[in-house]
Amino acid sequence: MAKALVHETDKMVKDGRDQAEGHDVFASASFTLGSVDFPVTHIAPDIDPCRTDLSYFRASIGDFEPLQRGRFAVVKKIASGINGDVLKCIWQRNDSETQCVAVKKLRNSCLSHWSGADPNERKIHFNLSAKEPGSEDSLTEIGVLTYLRSQPERPPYLVQMLGVYADHSFTWLVSEFADGGDLFELVASESLSETQVRRFTWQLLQAVVYLHRHNIGHRDISLENILIKDGIAQLMDFGSAVQTCSTSGVPLRYFRSVGKDNNRAPEVYVPKTAKIKAVAPPALAPDRVALVRLQGWYVCEVRFPEEAKPGQPCVVDVWGYRVTPADVFSSGVCLFTMACNCPPWERAQPKDPSFSFVCDRGDTGIMELMQYWDKTLLGPESTKMLNEMLRLDSSQRPSAVECLMNPWFADLEPEETT
């Protein structure tokens, strides 16, 4: 990681560290690890939030245009990816014009990795699927980008795909070239002004709102996945994207820990067992889902049975996480990192000293962490929003739409749509 973004755990107050390492600051709940499948309390299939389909957005490699030789002249290699290299190229278009573009040159052998895999993420997570595919699916990315490209009022805050071409070995995913690199590189090289932080955060939230309105959850929001093109932040990399809701409008729940370590929401770290023992809280929401704070590494969302009684232990279903509040949390980490030139923690888990420090102090935790690290504080409106975005309980976080209603953004205007 760039020197400017080195995590500042060594500056954590001693009391906070001792408390986190000496005993867990969260209430305990026992659980048993294992891969044994326990049936989930019966829910009708059309409203079962754990009935997910990871293939929902996936494109078909047979639909891509054939690659014509001589169309792309490689300028340089930008990066190496899981499924292939990212290249800067000069594209000879059909209209005889040339254009500087970014190309993901994807190995076709990697695109077929999902063949035969169960699309239900709960089954994959609990080792109930015969095949466990990777968490980044290039065909899903292409499917999402193809859908976004077809929308007439797409905002400029999402990377634009220009085409997809394939030969017998590779698939070429062609996008606009970002002249400003990614936001991680920018933050690593300089301290952003509050004006820049505000504008980039607003642009990111505009992208998240648009995705969520179109039933798309990103799951990998980070500074590395935000490009800067002509001064505008553009969210990219949709390989982990999923539906936010079922076709009947039920918020879906996912189980795998995807995305960058710094940016994952705490509930995204899901135990590898289908059921645990937990004590029922004094009151339960109508869906009987609650946050359980476990000793060790997990802050887990579970579903209590109908017969659960307040203050009594019972066996509960591990209930994964909703992607929209997880995206908001990841966006909050991006805001903190831009404002402070470092992430707030290594992982949002109880044993991380910084995360434990913040959780211990409730809605003042983020502000106190920034004060201790001697970081330039944001104004009261933006600090309040950041605290809310990074709340431990996902049900208490604002939506991306609600974040945009913060007075901090009152005088910002959108750029021209494409």
Backbone hydrogen bonds, N-H to C=O, Kabsch-Sander energy under -0.5 kcal/mol:
donor,donor_aa,acceptor,acceptor_aa,energy
5,L,2,A,-1.7
6,V,3,K,-1.5
11,K,8,E,-1.9
12,M,9,T,-2.1
17,R,13,V,-2.0
18,D,14,K,-3.0
19,Q,15,D,-2.3
20,A,16,G,-2.0
21,E,17,R,-2.6
22,G,18,D,-3.1
23,H,19,Q,-1.7
32,T,275,K,-0.5
34,G,272,K,-0.6
38,F,36,V,-0.6
47,I,44,A,-2.1
48,D,44,A,-0.6
48,D,45,P,-0.7
51,R,48,D,-1.6
52,T,50,C,-1.6
54,L,119,P,-2.5
56,Y,53,D,-1.7
58,R,55,S,-0.9
59,A,139,L,-1.9
61,I,59,A,-0.5
63,D,60,S,-2.1
64,F,61,I,-1.1
65,E,164,V,-1.4
67,L,166,A,-2.3
71,R,68,Q,-1.5
73,A,90,I,-2.4
74,V,72,F,-0.6
75,V,88,K,-3.2
76,K,88,K,-1.5
78,I,86,V,-2.9
79,A,86,V,-1.6
81,G,84,G,-2.3
85,D,105,K,-1.0
86,V,79,A,-3.1
87,L,103,V,-3.1
88,K,76,K,-3.0
89,C,87,L,-0.6
89,C,101,V,-2.7
90,I,73,A,-2.5
91,W,89,C,-0.6
91,W,99,Q,-3.2
92,Q,71,R,-3.5
92,Q,90,I,-0.6
93,R,91,W,-1.0
93,R,97,E,-2.7
96,S,93,R,-1.7
99,Q,91,W,-1.5
101,V,89,C,-2.7
101,V,99,Q,-0.5
102,A,175,S,-2.5
103,V,87,L,-2.8
104,K,173,L,-2.5
105,K,85,D,-2.8
105,K,103,V,-0.8
106,L,104,K,-1.2
106,L,171,T,-2.9
107,R,83,N,-2.8
108,N,169,S,-2.6
110,C,107,R,-1.2
111,L,107,R,-1.3
112,S,108,N,-1.1
113,H,110,C,-1.4
114,W,111,L,-0.5
115,S,112,S,-1.6
117,A,114,W,-2.4
121,E,119,P,-0.7
124,I,120,N,-1.7
125,H,121,E,-2.9
126,F,122,R,-2.1
127,N,124,I,-1.4
128,L,123,K,-3.4
129,S,123,K,-0.8
137,D,135,S,-0.6
137,D,239,G,-2.9
138,S,136,E,-0.6
141,E,137,D,-1.9
142,I,138,S,-2.5
143,G,139,L,-2.1
144,V,140,T,-2.7
145,L,141,E,-2.6
146,T,142,I,-2.5
147,Y,143,G,-2.0
148,L,144,V,-2.8
149,R,145,L,-2.3
150,S,146,T,-1.0
150,S,147,Y,-0.8
151,Q,148,L,-1.3
154,R,151,Q,-0.9
158,L,155,P,-0.8
159,V,235,L,-2.5
161,M,159,V,-0.6
162,L,174,V,-3.5
163,G,174,V,-1.4
165,Y,172,W,-2.1
166,A,65,E,-2.4
167,D,170,F,-2.6
171,T,106,L,-2.6
172,W,165,Y,-4.1
173,L,104,K,-2.4
173,L,171,T,-0.7
174,V,163,G,-2.8
174,V,172,W,-0.7
175,S,102,A,-2.9
176,E,160,Q,-1.9
177,F,100,C,-0.8
179,D,177,F,-0.7
180,G,228,I,-2.5
181,G,178,A,-1.1
183,L,223,L,-0.8
183,L,226,I,-3.1
184,F,223,L,-1.2
186,L,182,D,-1.6
187,V,183,L,-2.6
188,A,184,F,-2.3
189,S,185,E,-1.2
190,E,186,L,-1.4
192,L,190,E,-0.6
192,L,338,M,-0.6
197,V,193,S,-2.6
198,R,194,E,-2.8
199,R,195,T,-2.2
200,F,196,Q,-2.8
201,T,197,V,-2.3
202,W,198,R,-2.4
203,Q,199,R,-2.4
204,L,200,F,-2.5
205,L,201,T,-2.6
206,Q,202,W,-2.0
207,A,203,Q,-1.9
208,V,204,L,-2.3
209,V,205,L,-2.8
210,Y,206,Q,-2.0
211,L,207,A,-2.4
212,H,208,V,-2.7
213,R,209,V,-2.3
214,H,210,Y,-1.2
214,H,211,L,-0.6
215,N,212,H,-1.6
216,I,211,L,-2.7
217,G,242,V,-3.3
225,N,222,S,-1.0
226,I,223,L,-1.5
227,L,225,N,-0.5
227,L,234,Q,-2.9
228,I,181,G,-2.8
229,K,227,L,-0.6
229,K,232,I,-2.6
232,I,229,K,-1.9
234,Q,227,L,-2.9
235,L,157,Y,-2.8
236,M,225,N,-2.6
241,A,238,F,-1.3
242,V,217,G,-2.0
244,T,215,N,-0.9
246,S,250,V,-2.6
249,G,246,S,-2.0
252,L,244,T,-2.2
253,R,49,P,-3.0
254,Y,321,Y,-2.9
258,V,256,R,-1.4
264,R,260,K,-1.3
264,R,261,D,-0.5
268,V,265,A,-1.5
269,Y,266,P,-1.3
270,V,268,V,-1.3
273,T,271,P,-0.6
274,A,36,V,-0.6
276,I,316,V,-1.8
277,K,30,S,-1.3
278,A,314,C,-2.6
280,A,312,Q,-2.3
288,R,285,A,-2.3
290,A,302,V,-2.3
292,V,300,C,-3.8
294,L,292,V,-0.7
294,L,298,Y,-1.8
297,W,295,Q,-0.5
299,V,266,P,-0.6
300,C,292,V,-2.5
302,V,290,A,-2.6
302,V,300,C,-0.5
303,R,317,D,-2.6
304,F,288,R,-2.9
304,F,302,V,-0.5
308,A,305,P,-1.7
311,G,280,A,-3.0
312,Q,309,K,-2.3
314,C,278,A,-2.3
316,V,276,I,-3.0
317,D,303,R,-2.1
318,V,274,A,-2.6
319,W,301,E,-2.6
321,Y,254,Y,-1.8
323,V,252,L,-0.5
326,A,322,R,-0.9
327,D,323,V,-2.3
328,V,324,T,-1.8
329,F,325,P,-2.2
330,S,326,A,-2.3
331,S,327,D,-2.1
332,G,328,V,-2.0
333,V,329,F,-2.0
334,C,330,S,-1.8
335,L,331,S,-2.0
336,F,332,G,-2.5
337,T,333,V,-2.6
338,M,334,C,-2.4
339,A,335,L,-2.2
340,C,336,F,-2.3
341,N,337,T,-1.9
348,A,261,D,-0.5
349,Q,347,R,-2.2
352,D,349,Q,-2.1
356,S,352,D,-2.8
357,F,353,P,-2.4
358,V,354,S,-2.2
359,C,355,F,-2.6
360,D,356,S,-2.3
361,R,357,F,-0.8
361,R,358,V,-0.8
362,G,359,C,-1.2
364,T,361,R,-1.7
365,G,362,G,-1.7
368,E,364,T,-2.5
369,L,365,G,-2.4
370,M,366,I,-2.3
371,Q,367,M,-2.3
372,Y,368,E,-2.5
373,W,369,L,-2.1
374,D,371,Q,-1.2
375,K,370,M,-2.9
383,T,379,G,-2.5
384,K,380,P,-2.0
385,M,381,E,-1.9
386,L,382,S,-2.5
387,N,383,T,-2.5
388,E,384,K,-1.9
389,M,385,M,-2.5
390,L,386,L,-1.7
391,R,388,E,-1.3
394,S,392,L,-0.6
396,Q,393,D,-1.7
397,R,394,S,-1.1
403,C,399,S,-2.0
404,L,400,A,-1.8
405,M,401,V,-0.7
405,M,402,E,-0.7
406,N,403,C,-1.9
409,F,406,N,-2.1
410,A,407,P,-1.8
412,L,409,F,-1.9
418,T,154,R,-1.4
